[in-house]
């Protein structure tokens, strides 16, 4: 069950993102999948030389969800959530191809400069599911609300007035954001890695234009 708000679409169009409450944190199947994910991730993080992987210097890694991604997707994208997603986006879910991804931030690392995910004009949405609590200490994503509305060069954006928000997300909550919303990773100040898993939606007619 998802907590619905009548202004979901309006808020999303204005801010470029929206955070939805769910009851996933009390769902036994969700927690079982989460435990599987972290068991595999612990093995990778604590048994591999991560210095050989791209992204180590910044401490910010792209994640491939593997087979567990399909389990998570099937659970999250039930009929209830699909209806909400389609209402917010204004398109049917079958009009998109979907990639499974995510972000892993290492302890005491993770700082990024503000950026967009790809070309401003191309259409893409990211749906992120919090598999843990993300707070001010463990590297929350910082967004500039409303920065998706007008295209700006980096330097014009850099000197512009910004409405910056660090996204505090509780386990089980779902974040939907537009790819052209300016955002950055912040430093994970804890002694444990921070994970955020995402599903990337790109219109089928643009699947050969992945960015």
C-alpha positions as CSV (number, residue, x, y, z in Angstrom):
1,X,0.0,0.0,0.0
2,X,1.2,3.5,-0.9
3,X,0.2,6.7,0.7
4,X,-1.3,8.8,-2.1
5,X,-1.3,12.5,-2.3
6,X,-3.5,14.4,-4.7
7,X,-0.7,16.9,-5.6
8,X,1.9,14.2,-6.5
9,X,2.1,15.2,-10.2
10,X,2.0,19.0,-9.4
11,X,4.8,18.6,-6.9
12,X,6.9,16.5,-9.3
13,X,6.5,18.9,-12.1
14,X,7.5,21.9,-9.9
15,X,10.4,20.3,-8.0
16,X,11.7,17.7,-10.5
17,X,11.4,15.0,-7.8
18,X,9.0,13.5,-5.3
19,X,9.4,11.2,-2.3
20,X,6.6,8.7,-1.7
21,X,5.8,6.8,1.5
22,X,5.1,3.1,1.4
23,X,4.7,0.2,3.8
24,X,7.6,-1.7,2.3
25,X,9.7,-1.6,5.5
26,X,7.1,-3.8,7.2
27,X,6.9,-6.2,4.2
28,X,8.5,-9.6,4.9
29,X,9.3,-10.2,1.3
30,X,10.9,-6.8,0.9
31,X,13.1,-7.3,3.9
32,X,14.1,-10.7,2.7
33,X,15.3,-9.3,-0.6
34,X,17.1,-6.5,1.1
35,X,19.0,-9.0,3.3
36,X,20.0,-10.9,0.3
37,X,21.3,-7.8,-1.4
38,X,23.4,-6.7,1.6
39,X,24.8,-10.2,2.1
40,X,26.1,-10.2,-1.5
41,X,27.3,-6.6,-1.2
42,X,29.1,-7.2,2.1
43,X,31.0,-10.0,0.3
44,X,32.0,-7.8,-2.5
45,X,32.9,-4.7,-0.5
46,X,34.9,-6.5,2.2
47,X,36.6,-9.2,0.0
48,X,37.5,-7.3,-3.1
49,X,40.2,-4.7,-3.9
50,X,37.9,-1.8,-4.7
51,X,40.8,0.4,-5.8
52,X,40.8,-1.4,-9.1
53,X,37.2,-0.4,-9.8
54,X,36.2,2.8,-11.6
55,X,34.8,5.3,-9.1
56,X,37.1,4.4,-6.2
57,X,38.8,7.8,-5.9
58,X,35.4,9.6,-5.5
59,X,34.1,6.6,-3.5
60,X,31.0,6.6,-5.7
61,X,30.2,3.4,-7.6
62,X,27.5,2.5,-10.1
63,X,25.7,-0.8,-9.1
64,X,24.4,-3.6,-11.2
65,X,21.6,-5.2,-9.2
66,X,21.9,-8.6,-10.9
67,X,19.1,-11.2,-10.5
68,X,18.0,-9.6,-7.2
69,X,16.9,-6.6,-9.2
70,X,14.1,-8.5,-10.9
71,X,12.8,-9.6,-7.5
72,X,12.9,-6.1,-6.1
73,X,11.2,-4.7,-9.2
74,X,8.4,-7.3,-9.2
75,X,7.7,-6.5,-5.5
76,X,7.8,-2.7,-5.8
77,X,6.1,-2.2,-9.1
78,X,2.8,-3.7,-8.1
79,X,-0.5,-2.5,-9.5
80,X,-0.9,0.2,-6.9
81,X,2.5,1.8,-7.5
82,X,2.3,1.5,-11.2
83,X,-0.9,3.5,-11.1
84,X,0.8,6.2,-9.1
85,X,3.9,6.2,-11.3
86,X,1.9,6.5,-14.5
87,X,-0.1,9.4,-13.0
88,X,3.0,11.3,-12.0
89,X,4.9,10.7,-15.3
90,X,1.8,11.0,-17.5
91,X,2.7,7.9,-19.6
92,X,2.0,4.2,-19.4
93,X,4.9,2.1,-18.0
94,X,4.9,-0.1,-21.1
95,X,6.2,2.9,-23.1
96,X,9.6,2.6,-21.3
97,X,12.5,0.4,-21.4
98,X,13.9,-0.2,-17.9
99,X,17.5,-0.5,-16.7
100,X,18.5,-1.7,-13.2
101,X,21.1,0.3,-11.5
102,X,22.0,2.1,-8.3
103,X,24.7,3.9,-6.3
104,X,27.1,2.8,-3.6
105,X,29.0,5.3,-1.5
106,X,32.1,4.3,0.5
107,X,32.8,5.5,4.1
108,X,34.3,9.0,4.2
109,X,33.9,9.4,0.4
110,X,31.2,10.3,-2.1
111,X,31.5,14.0,-2.8
112,X,30.4,15.0,-6.3
113,X,30.0,18.3,-8.2
114,X,26.4,19.2,-9.2
115,X,25.5,17.6,-12.5
116,X,22.6,16.2,-14.6
117,X,22.3,12.6,-15.7
118,X,22.7,13.0,-19.5
119,X,21.3,15.5,-22.0
120,X,18.8,18.1,-20.7
121,X,16.3,17.5,-23.6
122,X,16.2,13.7,-23.5
123,X,13.5,12.1,-21.3
124,X,14.5,9.8,-18.5
125,X,13.2,9.1,-15.0
126,X,14.9,7.5,-12.0
127,X,12.9,5.5,-9.4
128,X,15.0,4.8,-6.3
129,X,14.0,2.5,-3.5
130,X,15.6,3.1,-0.1
131,X,16.9,-0.3,1.3
132,X,18.3,1.5,4.3
133,X,17.8,4.8,6.1
134,X,19.7,7.6,4.4
135,X,20.4,10.6,6.7
136,X,22.6,13.6,6.8
137,X,25.6,11.6,7.9
138,X,25.7,8.7,5.4
139,X,25.9,10.6,2.1
140,X,22.4,11.8,1.1
141,X,21.9,13.0,-2.5
142,X,21.6,16.8,-2.7
143,X,19.2,18.2,-5.3
144,X,18.4,21.6,-6.5
145,X,14.6,21.7,-6.6
146,X,13.2,23.2,-9.8
147,X,16.5,23.2,-11.6
148,X,15.1,20.9,-14.3
149,X,12.7,23.6,-15.6
150,X,15.2,25.7,-17.6
151,X,18.4,24.5,-19.4
152,X,21.5,26.2,-18.0
153,X,25.2,25.8,-18.8
154,X,27.3,24.6,-15.9
155,X,28.6,28.0,-15.2
156,X,25.2,29.7,-15.3
157,X,23.9,27.1,-13.0
158,X,27.0,27.5,-10.7
159,X,26.3,31.2,-10.2
160,X,22.6,30.9,-10.1
161,X,20.4,31.0,-7.0
162,X,19.6,27.4,-5.9
163,X,17.0,25.8,-3.8
164,X,19.2,23.0,-2.4
165,X,17.8,20.0,-0.5
166,X,19.5,17.0,1.0
167,X,17.2,14.0,0.5
168,X,16.6,12.3,3.8
169,X,15.0,9.0,2.9
170,X,13.7,6.3,5.3
171,X,14.0,2.6,4.4
172,X,11.1,1.7,2.2
173,X,10.4,5.1,0.8
174,X,10.6,5.7,-3.0
175,X,12.1,8.6,-4.8
176,X,11.1,9.5,-8.3
177,X,13.2,12.2,-10.0
178,X,13.8,13.6,-13.5
179,X,17.3,13.0,-14.9
180,X,17.8,16.7,-15.7
181,X,17.4,17.8,-12.1
182,X,20.8,19.1,-11.0
183,X,22.1,16.9,-8.1
184,X,25.2,15.6,-6.4
185,X,26.4,13.0,-4.0
186,X,27.6,14.2,-0.6
187,X,30.2,12.7,1.7
188,X,29.4,9.6,3.6
189,X,30.7,10.5,7.1
190,X,30.0,7.1,8.6
191,X,32.1,3.9,8.8
192,X,29.7,1.9,6.6
193,X,28.9,2.1,2.9
194,X,25.6,3.6,1.8
195,X,23.5,2.0,-0.9
196,X,20.6,3.3,-3.0
197,X,19.1,1.1,-5.7
198,X,17.3,2.6,-8.8
199,X,15.3,1.7,-11.9
200,X,16.0,3.9,-14.9
201,X,13.1,4.6,-17.3
202,X,13.8,5.6,-20.9
203,X,11.1,5.9,-23.6
204,X,11.2,2.9,-25.9
205,X,11.5,5.0,-28.9
206,X,14.8,6.4,-27.5
207,X,16.3,3.2,-26.3
208,X,19.2,3.6,-28.8
209,X,20.0,7.0,-27.4
210,X,21.0,5.9,-23.9
211,X,23.1,8.5,-22.0
